[in-house]
């Protein structure tokens, strides 16, 4: 009985699709937060150690990697929004 009650929450297909949208949004948000946090920690560590700024290829790779993580995070947010809008059509 309790198993049926717990799955009864997702009885309607729109709720399942909306749960999927929530998953996309959570993953995208966490990815954006983690990337920003990693950037701040790296800058703080470099300032603390008094290390010279990254130079050449290392800086370019670092910036490209961050840009890709930001793009993926925002893409997850957009997909979550689109899936949520699609759930209203069900």
C-alpha positions in Angstrom: 0.0 0.0 0.0 2.7 2.5 0.9 4.6 1.7 -2.3 1.6 2.5 -4.4 1.1 5.7 -2.4 4.7 6.8 -3.0 4.4 6.2 -6.8 1.0 7.8 -7.0 2.7 11.2 -6.9 4.1 10.6 -10.3 0.9 9.2 -11.8 0.5 11.9 -14.3 3.0 12.1 -17.2 3.4 15.8 -16.9 4.7 15.4 -13.4 7.4 13.0 -14.6 8.4 15.4 -17.4 8.5 18.2 -14.9 10.7 16.1 -12.5 13.1 15.6 -15.4 13.1 19.3 -16.0 13.9 19.9 -12.4 16.8 17.4 -12.7 18.3 19.3 -15.7 18.0 22.6 -13.8 19.6 21.3 -10.7 22.5 19.8 -12.6 23.0 23.0 -14.6 22.9 25.2 -11.5 25.3 23.0 -9.7 27.7 23.0 -12.6 27.6 26.8 -12.8 28.1 27.2 -9.1 31.0 24.7 -9.0 32.7 26.4 -11.9 32.4 29.8 -10.3 33.7 28.4 -7.0 36.6 26.8 -8.7 37.6 30.1 -10.3 37.4 32.0 -7.1 39.5 29.3 -5.2 42.1 29.4 -8.0 42.4 33.2 -7.9 42.6 33.2 -4.1 45.2 30.5 -4.1 47.3 32.4 -6.6 47.0 35.7 -4.6 47.9 33.9 -1.4 51.0 32.2 -2.8 52.0 35.3 -4.7 52.4 33.2 -7.8 52.6 35.0 -11.1 49.5 34.9 -13.2 49.1 32.0 -15.6 50.8 32.5 -18.9 50.5 31.3 -22.4 48.9 28.0 -23.2 48.0 27.3 -19.6 45.9 30.4 -19.3 44.2 29.8 -22.7 43.3 26.2 -21.7 42.0 27.3 -18.3 39.8 30.0 -19.8 38.5 27.6 -22.5 37.7 25.0 -20.0 35.8 27.4 -17.8 33.9 28.8 -20.9 32.9 25.2 -21.8 31.7 24.5 -18.3 29.6 27.7 -18.3 28.2 26.9 -21.7 27.2 23.4 -20.6 25.6 24.8 -17.4 23.6 27.3 -19.2 22.6 24.7 -21.8 21.3 22.5 -19.0 19.3 25.4 -17.7 17.8 26.1 -21.1 17.0 22.4 -21.7 15.3 22.3 -18.2 13.2 25.4 -19.1 12.2 23.9 -22.5 11.3 20.5 -20.9 9.3 22.3 -18.2 7.4 24.2 -20.9 6.8 21.0 -22.8 5.3 19.5 -19.6 2.6 22.1 -19.6 1.4 20.8 -23.1 0.8 17.3 -21.8 
